Amino acid sequence: MKLNKTIIFINLLVLGGLFNSCEKFYDVNEDPSNIKEVPTANILPSITVNIGYLGGSDLFRYSGLIMQQFSGQTTNTSQTFKEYERYNINNSDVNNQWSSIYSTILGDIARIIPQAEAEGSPHYAGVAKILKAYVFQITVDAWGDVPYSEASKFANNLYPKYDDDEAIYLDLIKTIDAGIVDINAPTSVFDPNQNTSIYAGNWVDVKTNWIKFANTLKLRIYLHYSQKNPAFAASQIAALVNSGAVFMASNADNFQMKFLAEAGRQNPINSIEGGQFRNAFFPNKTIVNMMNAKSDPRRSSYFIPFPYNSNPVTFKGASVLDNASVAYSRLNTFLKGSATINAVVVNGDGSIRDGSITWSGNSPTRLLTFSEYNFIRAEAALTLNAPGVAQTFFQAGIRSSMAESGITNPAIVDPYVTSNGILTGTNAQKLEQIINEKFIANFGVLMEPWTDWRRTGYPAITPLPISVAVYDKIPRILFYPLSEKSTNPNIPERADMLQRVFWDTRQ
């Protein structure tokens, strides 16, 4: 895909369409177009925009619905998200998401790295290598073994082999390290600039952001080994922290894609929820009830009240177990952008009529945040004896999440931290506290809540009953796409969604 840097944001919606269920399908093992040479500066914006849209894609919805952050409960004629919530995600559902990752994002990354290296622009190559590591980390966490060493070669290899997921993970660390070396190169013919929609700006100002993100991504990857190989995770995290590496230091360092309150430039979460799938994507009662139990002040940013005029304000989440209805809280500004209160019409059941509130779509898609960094450090300190004080990082994670939600008043934040930010009990109980708060802070963060549950068992969500769901257990992996099964003889067999990624060893 080739984007001219002068029209990148005008084309955001078109690019984002690649990530919803109605996108045009391209076979991942075929070159989707006859691409001519294009300037390196024009390829990177395409990559970052598409990664931003990945944060609001089908993969975002699959994992969020499985983890009961969202519900597909609906009166809409489309039952798509309701089916996902009941774990009915089949191999044809994932076709588009897979091809978008491989043909679009990784295809562009496979082109930009050698091109940037050949033209003497290591700063571009370094950023691309770090983005490659991020995308493959997400892809492995979703599917396990995937094409890696032979991926994105197009006509040179139409049938890439599937690499071992653990071997890929280990190579991602090398890729990140190589990216940091490139970013620190003393000279580069060209530098990423303000058109690179993630960490956009003058290179001298954003270079450190990329390095902070790279090191924080390494922490995430190491933490994923917490059950598989805790000794390895402990040693690697300690070595990284003690090396003097820089990490995310504030919410300004969040790895996220910003959107605008203009047609064609809006967050895809808002576009999808307010368009074809109107009244089909609600906050789930699991996360709403968790927050209700703590009178969590972030609720007003995450959700709108239900009943709308309730006093004191109350919130209600949905579930596929409920009868079809729209009588629930709806997603609010945190995921959908600034709100405009129009002529609010409250229905008899306490819900509001469509159009009563409109959202601008200018919220970001969050991919890895400073809040998550703090919870990573808290868990690592608690369970792996990593450097730092678990309590300190735990509270920092809560506070940064509050700030990200627009809640900065100490009179509101401090009482919550006092009541919920003190680690107590056994280490298992403390870990549950950390992950439960991380689950709330990572509301809308691509994939990581699902990964945390698979690693730790927290939050202790209840699987849907077999009378409603496809399985009576929470899925742990996605099916491979039908498109691959039909075209690539190297694809492994996958009988169900209960198989596991290599790091998922918890019994």
Phi and psi in degrees as a GROMACS rama.xvg file:
@    title "Ramachandran Plot"
@    xaxis  label "Phi"
@    yaxis  label "Psi"
@TYPE xy
-116.762  120.625  LYS-2
-116.204  129.14  LEU-3
-75.3858  135.176  ASN-4
-63.1507  -19.2752  LYS-5
-80.1242  -12.3682  THR-6
-123.653  14.2173  ILE-7
-55.9444  -47.708  ILE-8
-75.4997  -26.7395  PHE-9
-63.5775  -30.5285  ILE-10
-95.0283  12.0712  ASN-11
-58.746  -44.8186  LEU-12
-65.5634  -39.3026  LEU-13
-61.8635  -45.0623  VAL-14
-62.563  -43.1927  LEU-15
-62.9474  -29.8605  GLY-16
-59.654  -20.5084  GLY-17
-62.8271  -18.1554  LEU-18
-106.909  7.04941  PHE-19
-107.569  174.901  ASN-20
-68.9514  -11.5384  SER-21
-101.789  10.3856  CYS-22
-67.7039  157.001  GLU-23
-69.255  136.974  LYS-24
-92.6928  131.725  PHE-25
-121.585  137.454  TYR-26
-67.7993  131.792  ASP-27
-66.7609  -24.0714  VAL-28
-96.8052  10.3431  ASN-29
-120.196  139.764  GLU-30
-61.6746  115.262  ASP-31
-69.0628  -17.293  PRO-32
-159.443  165.199  SER-33
-89.0577  83.6922  ASN-34
-81.724  133.368  ILE-35
-95.5986  167.794  LYS-36
-61.7332  139.542  GLU-37
-139.058  148.306  VAL-38
-57.663  142.001  PRO-39
-53.6072  -39.3579  THR-40
-62.7439  -19.5437  ALA-41
-92.3044  -19.1039  ASN-42
-81.2678  -42.5332  ILE-43
-60.6481  -42.0773  LEU-44
-57.8439  -36.7257  PRO-45
-62.1697  -41.7087  SER-46
-64.3633  -49.6882  ILE-47
-66.8393  -38.2733  THR-48
-61.8552  -45.0749  VAL-49
-69.3721  -33.0364  ASN-50
-66.3395  -39.708  ILE-51
-58.3592  -42.9016  GLY-52
-70.3655  -26.2065  TYR-53
-58.418  -33.0415  LEU-54
-66.5564  -14.3339  GLY-55
-124.924  29.6031  GLY-56
-94.9433  -172.35  SER-57
-58.0105  -38.7364  ASP-58
-62.254  -37.9912  LEU-59
-60.6738  -43.8845  PHE-60
-71.879  -43.323  ARG-61
-53.3636  -54.4911  TYR-62
-68.176  -38.6661  SER-63
-68.6984  -34.8831  GLY-64
-74.247  -40.8401  LEU-65
-59.5882  -39.7009  ILE-66
-88.825  10.2444  MET-67
58.616  34.0773  GLN-68
-87.1409  -28.7634  GLN-69
-128.639  162.036  PHE-70
-132.526  140.838  SER-71
-93.3055  12.5515  GLY-72
-51.7912  133.231  GLN-73
-159.331  155.032  THR-74
-106.034  0.513455  THR-75
-68.0191  146.897  ASN-76
-63.7005  -27.6045  THR-77
-80.0364  123.639  SER-78
-102.433  15.6401  GLN-79
-54.6897  -53.3098  THR-80
-72.1714  -29.0871  PHE-81
-64.2009  -38.7124  LYS-82
-65.8274  -40.5399  GLU-83
-61.4739  -39.9874  TYR-84
-63.4679  -32.2631  GLU-85
-90.3128  22.8858  ARG-86
69.7252  14.9924  TYR-87
-89.6628  72.806  ASN-88
-115.287  105.037  ILE-89
-102.063  -178.214  ASN-90
-69.7225  -22.9571  ASN-91
-79.7301  -27.2605  SER-92
-61.9569  -34.6943  ASP-93
-92.1396  0.821365  VAL-94
-52.0582  -53.5249  ASN-95
-67.3186  -41.319  ASN-96
-62.8315  -44.2992  GLN-97
-61.5979  -48.3208  TRP-98
-67.3549  -32.1497  SER-99
-65.2266  -42.043  SER-100
-64.8228  -49.812  ILE-101
-81.3079  -49.0513  TYR-102
-74.1336  -33.8177  SER-103
-96.9881  -66.7045  THR-104
-68.7576  -58.2246  ILE-105
-69.5452  -28.2404  LEU-106
-62.8802  -44.4132  GLY-107
-67.3632  -38.3689  ASP-108
-64.4662  -39.5207  ILE-109
-63.6327  -25.0594  ALA-110
-85.749  -39.9932  ARG-111
-73.2246  -34.5677  ILE-112
-62.3234  -55.5343  ILE-113
-65.4334  -32.2731  PRO-114
-66.8784  -44.5252  GLN-115
-65.5192  -39.4636  ALA-116
-65.116  -40.6298  GLU-117
-66.8089  -33.5373  ALA-118
-91.3169  3.44443  GLU-119
78.1574  35.3546  GLY-120
-119.116  69.849  SER-121
-62.6948  -24.9495  PRO-122
-65.1759  -39.2503  HIS-123
-65.9131  -45.1674  TYR-124
-60.9526  -39.9239  ALA-125
-63.6788  -46.1201  GLY-126
-60.7797  -42.9396  VAL-127
-63.8688  -37.2769  ALA-128
-66.1215  -40.418  LYS-129
-66.525  -40.2453  ILE-130
-65.7817  -37.3619  LEU-131
-58.7718  -45.4565  LYS-132
-61.9651  -42.0015  ALA-133
-62.1471  -48.57  TYR-134
-64.7044  -41.1901  VAL-135
-69.7777  -33.0629  PHE-136
-60.4966  -46.1883  GLN-137
-62.8915  -42.823  ILE-138
-65.8821  -44.0049  THR-139
-62.2159  -43.2579  VAL-140
-63.5341  -24.7367  ASP-141
-86.6555  -40.0869  ALA-142
-120.3  -11.7256  TRP-143
80.1004  -125.995  GLY-144
-62.2479  128.844  ASP-145
-144.086  162.82  VAL-146
-61.0631  132.211  PRO-147
-139.313  -69.6123  TYR-148
-65.4532  -26.7901  SER-149
-112.103  13.142  GLU-150
-77.5932  155.223  ALA-151
59.093  34.3237  SER-152
-99.7258  -4.00476  LYS-153
55.0183  -126.982  PHE-154
-64.1035  -17.7608  ALA-155
-75.8232  -15.8053  ASN-156
-160.48  96.4345  ASN-157
-80.5461  -11.7645  LEU-158
-130.279  69.3739  TYR-159
-65.2401  144.651  PRO-160
-74.2154  161.825  LYS-161
-97.9252  118.221  TYR-162
-84.2446  153.648  ASP-163
-61.9956  132.397  ASP-164
-63.5941  -37.3563  ASP-165
-68.2837  -37.9034  GLU-166
-63.8416  -36.8889  ALA-167
-62.9824  -47.0064  ILE-168
-54.9367  -46.1848  TYR-169
-63.6314  -36.547  LEU-170
-72.746  -26.3614  ASP-171
-62.7919  -36.1741  LEU-172
-61.9807  -42.9613  ILE-173
-63.3614  -38.5156  LYS-174
-65.0604  -42.1073  THR-175
-63.4157  -44.7525  ILE-176
-60.941  -40.9933  ASP-177
-64.6431  -36.8806  ALA-178
-64.3605  -40.8722  GLY-179
-64.8373  -41.2968  ILE-180
-58.4836  -45.1201  VAL-181
-63.459  -42.6528  ASP-182
-62.3997  -33.78  ILE-183
-85.1272  3.09863  ASN-184
-57.4932  137.829  ALA-185
-66.7056  -25.963  PRO-186
-136.049  150.729  THR-187
-155.047  130.441  SER-188
-57.5042  -45.0334  VAL-189
-128.092  150.157  PHE-190
-121.188  145.452  ASP-191
-56.1223  148.111  PRO-192
-135.861  -158.692  ASN-193
-66.2953  -13.7731  GLN-194
-83.2145  -6.78392  ASN-195
-86.3983  93.6807  THR-196
-54.6351  -15.2857  SER-197
-107.869  130.174  ILE-198
51.9478  50.3856  TYR-199
-79.2149  141.859  ALA-200
148.744  -174.654  GLY-201
-65.1245  139.848  ASN-202
-56.2344  -40.9942  TRP-203
-61.8722  -26.2683  VAL-204
-87.5404  -28.3117  ASP-205
-109.125  -7.65494  VAL-206
-52.9866  -46.9271  LYS-207
-65.4635  -31.1959  THR-208
-58.984  -43.2224  ASN-209
-65.1436  -38.5805  TRP-210
-69.3432  -41.7253  ILE-211
-59.83  -44.8991  LYS-212
-61.4556  -44.3952  PHE-213
-59.3119  -46.1604  ALA-214
-68.2055  -37.0534  ASN-215
-67.7125  -37.1984  THR-216
-62.0125  -39.0234  LEU-217
-61.5442  -41.5659  LYS-218
-59.0704  -43.9661  LEU-219
-59.5073  -47.206  ARG-220
-61.2037  -46.2422  ILE-221
-61.6509  -40.572  TYR-222
-63.521  -29.2629  LEU-223
-62.8369  -17.1384  HIS-224
-84.1118  6.06136  TYR-225
-57.5427  -34.4911  SER-226
-97.7244  -35.5024  GLN-227
-68.0297  -46.8535  LYS-228
-151.996  77.0948  ASN-229
-62.7176  -31.5563  PRO-230
-64.7063  -42.0522  ALA-231
-64.224  -46.3673  PHE-232
-59.4181  -44.5224  ALA-233
-63.4864  -46.6305  ALA-234
-67.0164  -39.7583  SER-235
-71.0885  -40.825  GLN-236
-66.0563  -43.6794  ILE-237
-61.0799  -43.7893  ALA-238
-63.9045  -41.0613  ALA-239
-66.0338  -46.3512  LEU-240
-64.2277  -44.1867  VAL-241
-73.1261  -12.3397  ASN-242
-74.1517  -10.888  SER-243
86.2946  11.7088  GLY-244
-59.7491  145.77  ALA-245
-91.0426  141.825  VAL-246
-125.371  174.361  PHE-247
-53.8321  135.745  MET-248
-120.84  -8.98328  ALA-249
-164.085  172.411  SER-250
-63.2272  -20.1574  ASN-251
-66.061  -17.7056  ALA-252
-90.3994  -0.761752  ASP-253
-51.1539  136.157  ASN-254
-86.5634  101.57  PHE-255
-154.393  161.528  GLN-256
-107.57  121.927  MET-257
-85.7003  144.34  LYS-258
-123.04  169.453  PHE-259
-120.474  157.899  LEU-260
-86.1351  53.1328  ALA-261
-138.127  148.03  GLU-262
-56.2853  133.446  ALA-263
85.6344  -4.24286  GLY-264
-129.082  17.6244  ARG-265
-92.5059  155.704  GLN-266
-55.2532  130.904  ASN-267
-65.456  -23.9286  PRO-268
-62.1802  -44.7899  ILE-269
-67.8098  -40.5961  ASN-270
-64.6458  -43.1794  SER-271
-69.3393  -48.9356  ILE-272
-65.7537  -29.233  GLU-273
-99.2896  3.1589  GLY-274
-113.836  -115.597  GLY-275
-56.6026  -34.6535  GLN-276
-105.812  36.9424  PHE-277
-57.8433  138.922  ARG-278
60.1824  35.3705  ASN-279
-133.016  9.89142  ALA-280
-148.755  98.9685  PHE-281
-117.079  162.294  PHE-282
-66.6929  139.956  PRO-283
-80.6312  149.323  ASN-284
-64.6486  -24.321  LYS-285
-62.0202  -52.8934  THR-286
-72.3665  -35.6501  ILE-287
-63.3622  -44.337  VAL-288
-66.8409  -36.5998  ASN-289
-59.4727  -42.5932  MET-290
-75.8517  -34.8146  MET-291
-61.0148  -39.5905  ASN-292
-63.0539  -22.7051  ALA-293
-108.35  6.12959  LYS-294
47.7351  47.6733  SER-295
-65.4679  121.941  ASP-296
-68.4667  -13.8472  PRO-297
-71.0869  -13.4638  ARG-298
-56.6208  -37.5765  ARG-299
-68.1367  -23.4046  SER-300
-87.0043  -37.4328  SER-301
-75.9351  -40.3047  TYR-302
-134.123  158.741  PHE-303
-94.7372  155.378  ILE-304
-65.1011  154.48  PRO-305
-144.687  131.528  PHE-306
-54.8651  154.315  PRO-307
-59.076  -39.8842  TYR-308
-97.364  22.0726  ASN-309
-61.3283  142.001  SER-310
-147.909  107.792  ASN-311
-68.1064  159.098  PRO-312
-64.3111  134.672  VAL-313
-127.578  161.465  THR-314
-135.24  145.118  PHE-315
-137.23  128.397  LYS-316
-96.5914  164.005  GLY-317
-104.244  169.782  ALA-318
-157.261  149.215  SER-319
-63.71  -16.8975  VAL-320
-75.4419  -14.853  LEU-321
-82.3456  161.571  ASP-322
-69.773  150.653  ASN-323
-55.4219  125.57  ALA-324
-167.03  164.772  SER-325
-117.982  17.4312  VAL-326
-84.6658  67.1372  ALA-327
-145.691  167.671  TYR-328
-62.4956  157.601  SER-329
-116.662  163.911  ARG-330
-62.7474  148.85  LEU-331
-126.182  -153.062  ASN-332
-61.7668  -30.2381  THR-333
-57.293  -39.6339  PHE-334
-105.201  -18.1747  LEU-335
-115.817  -4.61239  LYS-336
92.9673  178.894  GLY-337
-58.8934  144.753  SER-338
-105.696  144.52  ALA-339
-114.389  119.699  THR-340
-84.5593  113.997  ILE-341
-94.2662  -151.73  ASN-342
-77.1906  97.3644  ALA-343
-74.6739  125.163  VAL-344
-113.58  117.267  VAL-345
-96.4416  122.828  VAL-346
-74.0659  167.082  ASN-347
-60.6603  -26.8186  GLY-348
-87.2532  3.3051  ASP-349
95.0731  -9.59201  GLY-350
-79.3112  168.315  SER-351
-111.355  148.235  ILE-352
-70.3033  146.045  ARG-353
-53.1  136.934  ASP-354
91.5095  -7.58401  GLY-355
-63.3223  -36.9414  SER-356
-129.427  137.153  ILE-357
-121.591  145.119  THR-358
-113.528  145.371  TRP-359
-79.7654  -22.4004  SER-360
80.5323  14.8315  GLY-361
-94.3031  15.5409  ASN-362
-80.1235  154.144  SER-363
-82.0459  160.256  PRO-364
-91.0499  128.738  THR-365
-98.831  127.545  ARG-366
-112.998  -35.8203  LEU-367
-163.928  125.87  LEU-368
-120.631  166.119  THR-369
-62.4538  -36.1683  PHE-370
-58.8649  -47.2543  SER-371
-60.1476  -41.8099  GLU-372
-53.0824  -46.3904  TYR-373
-64.2456  -39.8272  ASN-374
-69.8183  -33.3753  PHE-375
-59.3254  -48.7246  ILE-376
-64.6753  -37.2824  ARG-377
-63.9635  -47.5527  ALA-378
-63.9155  -42.9619  GLU-379
-63.1535  -40.3863  ALA-380
-65.5324  -39.6894  ALA-381
-72.1312  -49.2581  LEU-382
-100.191  -19.7912  THR-383
-118.951  5.39481  LEU-384
55.8909  34.8715  ASN-385
-75.9445  162.414  ALA-386
-58.0343  146.757  PRO-387
106.148  169.423  GLY-388
-107.866  120.521  VAL-389
-55.0736  -44.6201  ALA-390
-58.3109  -43.5659  GLN-391
-63.6326  -46.6893  THR-392
-70.2529  -34.281  PHE-393
-59.0848  -49.266  PHE-394
-67.9535  -35.8938  GLN-395
-63.43  -36.2327  ALA-396
-64.3635  -42.1762  GLY-397
-64.6049  -45.9891  ILE-398
-64.9856  -41.4089  ARG-399
-67.7894  -34.3525  SER-400
-66.0308  -41.7716  SER-401
-58.6135  -46.9259  MET-402
-62.665  -38.7812  ALA-403
-64.0694  -27.8853  GLU-404
-85.957  1.42936  SER-405
88.1668  12.5933  GLY-406
-106.354  105.749  ILE-407
-123.182  -8.23729  THR-408
-67.6042  116.208  ASN-409
-56.1689  -29.227  PRO-410
-66.9076  -19.5008  ALA-411
-99.5088  -43.6871  ILE-412
-70.9844  -46.9731  VAL-413
-60.1672  -45.3122  ASP-414
-60.7002  -36.6715  PRO-415
-64.2476  -45.2329  TYR-416
-64.1049  -39.7521  VAL-417
-61.7714  -39.5711  THR-418
-81.4982  -31.2609  SER-419
-124.903  -2.52271  ASN-420
-107.111  18.3535  GLY-421
-109.442  115.87  ILE-422
-73.8959  126.752  LEU-423
-138.498  160.398  THR-424
89.3796  -157.944  GLY-425
-71.926  170.08  THR-426
-62.0865  -35.8275  ASN-427
-64.0696  -40.4788  ALA-428
-68.464  -37.0734  GLN-429
-66.8027  -40.2329  LYS-430
-62.5902  -40.437  LEU-431
-61.6092  -40.3266  GLU-432
-60.8301  -44.4654  GLN-433
-61.9781  -50.2269  ILE-434
-69.1062  -35.3261  ILE-435
-62.9067  -42.1788  ASN-436
-69.7631  -35.5471  GLU-437
-65.509  -36.817  LYS-438
-59.694  -40.6051  PHE-439
-72.6287  -43.9788  ILE-440
-65.9793  -33.3113  ALA-441
-90.2388  23.1223  ASN-442
-58.3168  115.625  PHE-443
89.3779  -2.31843  GLY-444
-79.0748  130.18  VAL-445
-57.2539  118.028  LEU-446
74.3815  -32.4699  MET-447
-63.9672  -36.5039  GLU-448
-58.825  -37.3319  PRO-449
-66.2588  -43.299  TRP-450
-62.4107  -43.1479  THR-451
-60.9032  -42.2774  ASP-452
-64.3831  -42.7829  TRP-453
-63.4609  -35.7959  ARG-454
-73.2595  -45.5037  ARG-455
-111.938  -21.6221  THR-456
85.8585  3.37106  GLY-457
-117.984  147.54  TYR-458
-65.263  156.115  PRO-459
-80.0648  68.2709  ALA-460
-77.8638  153.763  ILE-461
-96.9336  126.335  THR-462
-61.5538  153.777  PRO-463
-68.8878  149.325  LEU-464
-69.7819  152.43  PRO-465
-63.8397  -20.2197  ILE-466
-66.8466  -19.188  SER-467
-112.898  -41.0277  VAL-468
-100.085  166.443  ALA-469
-71.6082  -34.3866  VAL-470
-125.251  158.115  TYR-471
-98.2756  16.1453  ASP-472
-128.695  155.753  LYS-473
-74.318  127.96  ILE-474
-58.1037  150.959  PRO-475
-122.802  -1.80206  ARG-476
-163.616  162.539  ILE-477
-100.857  154.344  LEU-478
-65.6044  150.67  PHE-479
-71.6363  151.843  TYR-480
-70.694  147.736  PRO-481
-59.4107  -35.3555  LEU-482
-59.8209  -38.5242  SER-483
-70.9229  -42.398  GLU-484
-60.0731  -32.7086  LYS-485
-82.5622  -19.3576  SER-486
-124.52  -22.8616  THR-487
-113.32  109.641  ASN-488
-67.8088  -10.5859  PRO-489
-87.9587  -0.589573  ASN-490
-68.5759  133.779  ILE-491
-72.06  163.17  PRO-492
-80.3019  144.228  GLU-493
-141.525  109.223  ARG-494
-80.1449  -30.197  ALA-495
-159.176  -175.455  ASP-496
-98.1147  18.2729  MET-497
-104.384  -1.99948  LEU-498
-69.9134  174.296  GLN-499
-133.312  149.289  ARG-500
-71.101  154.439  VAL-501
-56.0011  -35.6748  PHE-502
-81.0266  -6.79065  TRP-503
-89.1592  84.472  ASP-504
-114.796  1.66729  THR-505
-66.4794  134.237  ARG-506
